[in-house]
Amino acid sequence: MAQSSVVSSQARVRDDDSEFHYEHWTPRFNPWIIALTVTLATFMEALDSSIANVALPHIAGTVGASYDEATWVLTSYLVSNAIVLPISGWISNRVGRKRFYMTCVGLFTIASFLCGLAPSLTVLIVCRVIQGIGGGGLQPSERAILADTFAPERRSMAFSIYGMAVVIAPAIGPTIGGWITDNYTWRWIFFLNIPIGILSLMLTSRIVEDPPYLKQMRKRRTPVDGAGLGLLALAIASLQIMLDKGQEDDWFSSHFIVGCAMLAFVCFIAFLYRELTTDHPIIDLRLYTRRNFAMSQIVMVLIGAALYATTVMIPQFLQEILGYTATEAGLALSAGGLVLIILFPIVGFLGQKLDPRMMITFGFCLLTFGIWRISDLYLGITFWDAASWRVVMVLGMPFLFVPISVMSYVGIPQQKNNEVSGLTALARNIGGSLGISFISTMLVRRAQVHQEFLVAHVYGASARYATLHAGIQSALQNRGYSASDAASRAGAQIYSIMLQQARTLAYVDTVHVLVLMTACLIPVGYLMKKPRFRTRPVEPIE
């Protein structure tokens, strides 16, 4: 199982018109054992990003807070998590990736324990901020570890394992969270992380190691760009809060949201100027001049938007419109998770044989078709209809996630792997926030439009209204209600039906927009340049 820790070969990667050499390093342990080890903590963190969603009403009741106040339990985590993502590569280069990764796992585990013990909402939010800081370094670190552990031509298989963690975990999070909350207490949602975190620390300390080039980079002492770090933190925090709270506060009619938007914009512009003029930037913006990397970031934003939007939309429709429990709604998504477990390794293998651009095109075709099928929703759908939506939709995700993960490293110097990982994870998370904000706004606004239209056709002189009202009134009178009471209740039921229809039509409109968006992205893969991996004879390095 163990292998000698030596440099086995060198290879040349060519992207666009630039060439460079990368050092392919062979770790002491089997690469697949390393991949499974680092995926353990990443799965834990990805699961935690959605597992608390269904428990918010219970959390609010326990700590004596309103539901709106309790949503800061989610927002605080997302904000601190997003701040760490883009700077995780810079931190790894300074302190060592293994040390940074283990620190993140330890911080996440301790914060999870404290979240479970939190006696008040304030304490819980503070602990969630700490948990988000720890969780923010896990996904980028795993991607960078996989990129260094596997040769470029074998990375597609490695990223298929990573993809299963970050795609499946958010999908099954609400199911697990709902089951735990319904049968035990919401505090066990956080206590669940403790044994996983301890096991991850034990395995990581023994198996994971830093490659030689990272050890050399640690010896370089460069000054800290404190101004750039502060501007980046303010920009991302303001943007994340704006996206998370925008619909709740009616967007730009709220002075708070306007302030967040202005702060995010000003800080972002100042950050760009700072990073382009300083000698030691937090983020090397020149990475975006490479075609494949820049395009992969755009596509990852859109993948995140589609993934998180549909992950939220399907169970929300089942719960709010059809009256499913949180556990039942979560189970409708779980079937898609089982499909992904089977499909990701297959796509990882195909990624070693096929043009990644063709895979991206095929993936967007599948994704577009899968989302289009959801537009067939109506009030009479069954559980299996909803489950089949998710199954078909996720068929395209591996064909997108695996090749995009591979393409994001093509043409990038090896010493930038940590930065690439952090920025790619940030792109997916920002896309997720955009997707959730989009559907939240669309559902509310389009429901209002349809409600106004339906109300205009629901009036006493309408023959259809009169027939429906008389039928419901007669049925209620047969159950023992008085004529006046039955008439009042019949009107209330018709109004409730009208609201259901308006919300259902709003979901259909939202799906149509998502279909149009993904259909436009079908040819985007061919805007990238096909990677070419050329190997050279083994050259020992002193």
Secondary structure, DSSP 4 states (H G I P E B T S, - for coil): ------EEEEEEEEETTEEEEEEEE--SS-HHHHHHHHHHHHHHHHHHHHHTGGGHHHHHHHHT--HHHHTHHHHHHHHHHHHHHHHHHHHHHHH-HHHHHHHHHHHHHHHHHHHHH--SHHHHHHHHHHHHHHHHTHHHHHHHHHHHHS-GGGHHHHHHHHHHHHHHHHHHHHHHHHHHHHHS-THHHHHTHHHHHHHHHHHHHHH----HHHHHHHT------HHHHHHHHHHHHHHHHHHHHTTTTTGGGSHHHHHHHHHHHHHHHHHHHHHHH-SS-SS-GGGGGSHHHHHHHHHHHHHHHHHHHHHHHHHHHHHHTT---HHHHHHHHHHHHHHHHHHHHHHHHHTTTS-HHHHHHHHHHHHHHHHHHHTT--TT--HHHHHHHHHHHHTTHHHHHHHHHHHTTTT--GGGHHHHHHHHHHHHHHHHHHHHHHHHHHHHHHHHHHHHHHHTT-STT-HHHHHHHHHHHHHHHHTT--HHHHHHHHHHHHHHHHHHHHHHHHHHHHHHHHHHHHHHTGGGGGGSPPPEEEE-------
